[in-house]
């Protein structure tokens, strides 16, 4: 079975097993607020498009990435839930080096599981393992390594505001012997404000990574606007944003454009 077939079957198999979904009686404002929580007890499937411009050795390259990012919660017992977060990238890139040409296919998959208390009070949190799965279909689209490490998320939702931190660290533990090892810390501090009357959310965050082996930060600053709408009976969120790269290797992009569509599955 091909890698993409296996992964799609895995994601589709998870959805009907979940005990959670957004209640039908939830208002659009409440659903929009839950979407700002990375470990919310609600099934959501974001399709996030990122266009990276002016990247590579001579900054003549470009990359288009579709991140398929299902968030699926499960009931573990009466005190704990498990939230599955998957990031499966589908990529197309060109001219990263003068001789690299064009590559298209899957990138590496990141799979996280958060154990979250059912009743944690105002401060919401979850922690668990994260896995790096070498699903890339071309060596220039992935690391060639299996990885594992810890992940956690902590946040506060006070009225229209949400702020918090999502983080993980990955160490490579197996994979192609000729490929570079992985030891990287990911930090995603985020802040969002929801306008409840219009179901519009503005968000500021970074998706920073520190490469401990290369001793290099990658820090893109991102701003975005999301709008919640009803398509038939299904709530759908549309997001438009951009990234400015504050720091990174010499091959990092100059700028990034982002567009996302998030489906919310109701009971």
N, C-alpha and C positions, 0 to 999 in steps of 0.2 A: 504494500500500500504506500502511495506517495505521502511525503511529509504533510503537504497541504490538506490532503484528504483526511488523514488521521487527526490533525488539529481541528478541522472544522467539525468532524464527528464528535470530538471531545467536548468542544464548546456547546454544540447542540444538545449533547447528552446531559450536560449539567443543568440546563435551563428548567426542564420539567421536574427535576429532583428538588428544586429549591422550595423551601417552605414560605418564602417571603415574596411579596410584590408590593407595589404601591397601592394602598387601598383606594377603591374607586371614589370614595367620598372625599379623599384628599383634594384640597383646592390646588389650582395650578401654582399658586404662590408657595404652598407647602412642598409640592413636588420640586419646584425650582430651588427651594432651600435645601432639600435633601440632596440634590445633585451636587451641591458644594461640599458635601461630606464624602470623602473618598471611601469610607467604610459604612455607608448608609445601608439600612436594611430594606433595600429596594433593588429590583433587577433593572439595570440600565446597560445599554449597549452603545457606547460611543464609536463613531467612525470618524477618526480625526485625520485630516489631510494637512501635511506640512510641506511647504515648498522652500527649500534652502537654496539661496542664490549666492553666487560669487564665492564658491568654496574650492578647496583643493590646493595643490602646490602653486599654481599660477593664478588662482581665483577665477578661472574660466569655467569651473564645473558647476553642476546643479544636481539637486536630488529631490525627488518627489516621494514622500512616504505616506502611506495609508496605515495608520495604527488602528487595528480592531481591538477594542478594549472592554470586553464584557466584565461587569461587576455583578457577582451572583452570591447572595447570602444564603446560609443554611442555619438551621437550628441544631446546635450540638447537644445541649440539654437545657434544663430550665434556667440555668444561670449563665450559659455561654453560647454565643453564636460564632460561626466561622464565615468570613467574607473572602470569597475568591476574586482576585483581580488578575486578569490576563492581559498582556500586551503582545499582540502578534503583528509585526510590521511587514507590510508588502511594499517593496521599494523599487525605484528605477533611478539610476544615477549615471551621469556622463562626465567624462573629462576631469576626473579627480587628479590624474597625472597626465602628462603629455602623451603617454602611450597606453593608458588604461582602457580607453574606449567606453562602451556602455554596458552596464549590467542591470538586470531586472530579475526580480523574484522575491522570495521570502528572506527576511532577516532573522536574527535570533529572537526567541520568545522569552519573555520574562513572566514568571508565574509566582504570585504572592498569595499567601494565606494568612489572614488576620484572625486571631482569637480575640473576640470583643465581649466584654461583660454585658449582660442584658440590661442591668441597672447600674450605670456608672456615674450617675449624677449629672451635673451640668457639663463637666469635662469629659468628653468622649474620647475613647482610646482603643487601640487594638494593636497586637503584636504577634509575630509568628515568623515562619521561614519564607525565604524568597529563593527561587531557582532560576538559573540561566540555562536555557535549553538550546543547543546548537542546531536550530532548524534552518539556518541560512542555506539557500540553494546555490550560492556562489561564494567562493572564499573571500571576495572583496565586499560581501554584504554582511559578514558576521565574524565572530571570533574563533570559531572552530573549537570552543571549549564548553564543557559542562561546569556550572558554578552553583554555589550555595552560600547562604548567609542569613543574617537576621534582618527583619524589617519591622517598622512600627509607624503608627500614625496617632497623633494627638491633636485635638481641636476643640474649640469653644464656639458655640452658636448662640449669640446674644442678640435677640431681635432680628434686624435685617442684616447683621454682620456675621461673617464666618471667618475665623483665622486659625491657623494651625501649621503643622509640619508633618510631612510624609518623608520617610527616610529609609534607606537600606544600605547594606554593604554586601558585595559579592566577591568571593574568592573562587578562582578556578580550581577544580579538583580532578579533572580528567579531560580527555579530548586529544586533538591532534598534537603530537609531540613537537612538531616543527613550528607551532604557532605560539605567539607571545602569551604569557600568563595574564590573568585578570585579577586585579585587586583594586576595586573602585567603590567609592562612597557616593551615594546619590542623596541630595538634599533638596526638598521641594517645600520651602515656606510659601504660604499662600494667604491672601486676604481677599474677601469678596463682599460686595454690598448688593442687597436685593431690593429693588423697587417693587413693593408688593402689588401696587395698583396696576402696573403694566407687565409684571412678571419678567422684568429685565434685570440682569445681573452684570455688574462690572467686576473684573477680577484682575489683581496684580499678583505675580508670583515669579519665582525663578525655578528652573529645573537644573540645578548645578551638580556637576560631577567632579570629584577629585580622583585622579589616577595616581595611586600611591607608588606605582612602579616608574611611571614617567614623570612624577612630581609636577603634575600639570592640572590646573583648574580649567573647567569649561563652565562659563556662567552666562547663560542667556536670560535677559530680563524680558518678561512677557506681560503684555496688557491685552485684555480681550473683553468683548461684550457678548452676552448670551441673551437670547429671547426665547421664552417658552410659548409654544402655540399648541393648539389641538388640531391634529390631522385625523379627521373622522372622530373616533373616540380615544385615539392614542395621543398622549402628551409627547411632544417632540421638542427638543431644544436645539436651536441653531446658534453656533458660536463663530465669531469672526475676530481675529486678533493678529498680533505680530510680535516678533522677538527682535531685540537688539542685543548683540553679543558683547558683553562687558569684558570678558576675558576668554581665552581659549588658545589652542595651538595655532600655529601659523596657517594651517589648512582649514580652520573653522570658517563657516559662512559669514558673510558680511551682514546679512539680514535673513529673516524667515517670515513667511506669511502662513497663517493658519486658518483653516475652516473646518468645523466639526458639526456633525449631525448626531444627536443622541436620542435613541429610542428608549422609552420607558414602558415596561410591560406591566399592565394592570391585571388584577385578578378578575 
